[in-house]
């Protein structure tokens, strides 16, 4: 196991490590290559899909599935950004860990959300909201991973190591998807909403994988995510995710009051285990 204060060595690289680009603000957030034209064309005639959600505070909820262009054109857009920022502000000091200054926002601009989501064809977002309203309670997204492969040397280790990038390549015969922008309204946290949306997101990824490759495909499906270890590692580890690698950030990085670890995690999933 890699100690959170230790530098990462070549031996710590794992087969399922995947690579992407960061926005220079939050460690480990990956950005696939820009394919907005493709994406817009692929969802031009799609329609939003909604299902009944769980009761929250005694009120009925709805879960709406949207593509990024649909989000941009919907009344959910600004409430969605607000919930993501509120959840980030709450978690920054969870457990006494303050890893970013109070004024720091998860989404520096409204457009940043779309930049993060609308790059890869097939990207989708679940929005949990009170039925008949745009009061967003929680959200989670899935997007196919389409990042560049890091150049490797003769020793099969990356030539450059950056805290702002995932390292390694998607193995041959594998399709990778990324869980992204999961957030729950701080007033509603610890009620199982994150786990509920995460299950919906994983199942939707599996359905899209099956639609593309067929149920009997020999292709492997890997889900990956990036998070702050000290806050969310346990939540994801309980759901089958394992560490690919982690990077330690010293005190005052990003203006925070404490050091913290950014951990990249992944898991292989059985695509047969999904409800139609």
C-alpha positions in Angstrom: 0.0 0.0 0.0 1.2 3.5 -0.8 1.5 5.7 2.2 -0.3 9.0 1.6 2.8 11.0 2.4 5.1 9.0 0.2 6.0 9.9 -3.4 4.5 7.5 -6.0 7.0 5.1 -7.5 6.8 3.3 -10.9 6.1 0.1 -9.0 2.8 1.6 -7.7 1.3 1.9 -11.2 -1.6 -0.4 -11.7 -3.0 -1.9 -14.9 -6.3 0.0 -14.6 -4.8 3.4 -14.1 -6.4 5.8 -16.6 -5.4 9.2 -17.8 -7.1 12.6 -18.4 -6.6 16.3 -18.1 -7.4 18.6 -15.2 -8.7 22.1 -15.1 -5.8 23.3 -12.9 -8.1 23.9 -9.9 -9.3 20.6 -8.5 -6.8 17.7 -8.5 -7.7 14.7 -10.5 -10.8 16.0 -12.4 -10.4 14.6 -15.9 -11.4 16.2 -19.2 -11.7 14.0 -22.3 -10.8 15.3 -25.7 -13.3 17.9 -27.0 -16.1 16.3 -29.1 -19.0 18.7 -28.5 -20.1 18.6 -32.1 -20.4 14.8 -32.1 -22.2 14.9 -28.8 -24.7 17.6 -29.9 -25.5 15.6 -33.0 -25.9 12.3 -31.0 -28.5 13.8 -28.6 -30.3 16.2 -30.9 -33.5 14.2 -31.1 -33.2 12.6 -27.6 -35.8 13.2 -24.9 -35.5 13.5 -21.2 -36.4 10.4 -19.2 -37.9 10.5 -15.7 -38.7 7.9 -13.1 -40.2 8.1 -9.6 -37.6 8.7 -6.9 -37.7 8.0 -3.1 -39.7 10.0 -0.6 -37.6 12.8 0.8 -38.9 14.8 3.8 -42.3 13.1 3.2 -42.4 14.5 -0.3 -42.4 12.7 -3.6 -39.3 13.1 -5.8 -38.5 12.5 -9.5 -35.2 11.4 -11.0 -34.7 13.0 -14.4 -32.0 11.7 -16.9 -30.6 14.5 -19.1 -27.8 14.9 -21.6 -25.5 17.9 -21.2 -27.2 19.9 -24.0 -30.5 19.2 -22.3 -29.1 20.4 -19.0 -27.9 23.6 -20.6 -31.4 24.3 -22.0 -33.3 23.3 -18.9 -34.6 25.1 -15.8 -32.4 22.7 -13.8 -29.1 24.2 -14.9 -28.6 26.9 -12.3 -30.1 24.9 -9.3 -27.9 22.0 -10.3 -24.8 24.2 -10.2 -25.9 25.7 -6.9 -26.2 22.2 -5.3 -22.8 21.1 -6.6 -21.2 24.2 -5.1 -23.0 23.8 -1.8 -22.0 20.2 -1.5 -18.4 21.0 -2.2 -18.4 23.8 0.4 -19.8 21.4 3.0 -17.4 18.6 2.3 -14.3 20.8 2.3 -14.3 20.9 6.1 -15.8 17.4 6.7 -14.1 15.6 9.6 -12.1 18.7 10.4 -10.3 18.6 7.0 -10.2 22.0 5.3 -8.5 21.5 2.0 -9.7 24.6 0.1 -10.5 28.2 1.2 -14.0 29.2 2.0 -14.3 31.4 -1.0 -13.3 28.6 -3.4 -16.1 27.2 -5.5 -16.2 23.8 -7.1 -17.6 25.4 -10.3 -15.8 28.6 -10.9 -18.3 29.5 -13.7 -21.6 28.0 -14.9 -19.9 26.9 -18.1 -17.4 24.8 -16.2 -20.1 22.1 -15.5 -20.8 21.7 -19.2 -17.1 21.7 -20.0 -16.6 18.8 -17.6 -19.6 16.8 -18.8 -20.1 17.5 -22.5 -17.0 16.1 -24.0 -17.7 12.4 -24.5 -20.6 11.0 -26.5 -23.0 9.2 -24.3 -22.5 11.5 -21.2 -25.6 11.7 -19.0 -26.6 13.2 -15.7 -29.2 12.0 -13.2 -31.0 14.8 -11.3 -33.0 14.0 -8.2 -35.6 16.8 -7.5 -38.9 17.3 -5.8 -41.6 16.2 -8.2 -43.1 19.0 -10.3 -40.3 21.5 -9.3 -36.7 22.4 -10.2 -35.6 22.0 -6.5 -32.5 19.9 -7.1 -31.7 17.5 -4.2 -28.8 15.5 -5.6 -27.1 14.6 -8.8 -24.6 12.1 -10.3 -23.2 11.8 -13.8 -21.6 9.2 -16.0 -19.3 9.8 -19.0 -17.2 7.6 -21.2 -13.5 8.1 -20.6 -11.8 9.4 -23.7 -8.5 10.9 -22.5 -5.1 10.8 -24.1 -2.7 8.0 -23.3 0.4 9.1 -21.4 3.6 8.5 -23.4 5.7 5.7 -21.8 9.4 5.1 -21.9 11.3 1.9 -22.5 10.7 0.8 -18.9 6.9 1.1 -19.5 6.6 3.9 -17.0 5.2 7.4 -17.8 7.9 9.9 -18.8 6.1 12.7 -17.0 4.3 12.5 -13.7 1.8 15.2 -12.9 -0.5 15.6 -9.9 -3.1 17.0 -12.3 -3.3 13.9 -14.6 -4.3 10.3 -14.3 -1.4 8.1 -15.3 -1.6 5.0 -17.5 -3.6 3.8 -20.4 -7.0 2.0 -20.8 -6.1 -1.6 -21.3 -6.9 -3.2 -24.7 -10.4 -4.8 -24.7 -11.6 -2.5 -22.0 -14.1 0.4 -22.0 -13.8 2.9 -19.2 -16.5 5.1 -17.8 -16.1 7.8 -15.2 -18.4 8.7 -12.3 -18.6 12.4 -12.1 -20.1 15.4 -10.3 -21.8 13.4 -7.6 -23.4 15.9 -5.1 -26.1 15.9 -2.5 -27.7 19.0 -0.9 -25.9 19.4 2.5 -29.3 19.5 4.3 -30.1 16.0 2.9 -26.7 14.2 3.3 -26.4 10.9 5.1 -29.9 9.7 4.0 -28.7 7.3 1.4 -29.3 9.6 -1.6 -25.7 9.3 -2.8 -25.7 5.5 -2.8 -29.1 5.5 -4.5 -27.9 7.8 -7.4 -24.7 5.9 -7.6 -26.5 2.6 -8.2 -28.7 4.3 -10.9 -25.7 5.7 -12.6 -23.8 2.4 -12.6 -26.8 0.6 -14.0 -27.3 3.2 -16.7 -23.6 2.8 -17.7 -24.0 -0.9 -17.9 -27.1 -0.5 -20.1 -25.3 1.8 -22.5 -22.4 -0.6 -22.6 -24.7 -3.5 -23.4 -26.4 -1.5 -26.1 -23.1 -0.8 -27.8 -21.3 -4.1 -27.4 -24.0 -6.7 -26.7 -24.7 -8.7 -23.6 -22.3 -11.5 -24.6 -19.4 -9.2 -25.4 -15.9 -10.1 -24.2 -15.2 -6.4 -23.6 -14.5 -5.5 -20.0 -16.2 -2.5 -18.4 -14.3 -0.5 -15.8 -15.7 2.4 -13.7 -13.4 5.0 -12.3 -13.5 8.1 -10.1 -11.3 10.6 -8.4 -12.0 11.9 -4.9 -10.5 13.2 -1.7 -9.3 10.2 0.2 -9.8 11.6 3.7 -13.5 12.3 3.0 -14.9 9.8 0.6 -12.6 6.8 0.4 -14.7 4.6 2.7 -17.9 5.3 0.8 -16.5 4.2 -2.5 -14.4 1.3 -1.0 -17.6 -0.2 0.4 -19.0 -0.2 -3.1 -16.2 -2.2 -4.6 -13.8 0.6 -5.8 -10.1 0.0 -5.2 -7.2 2.4 -5.2 -5.2 2.9 -8.4 -2.9 5.4 -6.9 -3.0 8.6 -4.8 -1.2 11.9 -4.6 -0.5 13.9 -1.4 -1.0 17.7 -1.4 0.8 19.7 1.3 -0.9 22.2 3.6 -1.9 25.4 1.8 -2.2 23.7 -1.5 -5.1 25.6 -3.2 -5.0 27.8 -0.1 -6.3 25.1 2.1 -5.6 24.8 5.8 -4.6 21.1 5.8 -2.8 18.6 3.6 -5.0 16.0 1.8 -4.7 13.1 -0.6 -6.4 12.9 -4.0 -7.1 9.2 -4.7 -7.9 7.7 -8.1 -10.1 4.6 -7.8 -11.6 2.0 -10.2 -13.5 -1.2 -10.3 -14.4 -3.8 -13.0 -18.2 -4.5 -13.1 -20.3 -7.4 -14.3 -22.4 -6.0 -17.1 -24.9 -8.9 -16.8 -26.0 -7.7 -13.4 -28.3 -4.8 -14.4 -32.1 -4.3 -14.5 -33.5 -3.6 -17.9 
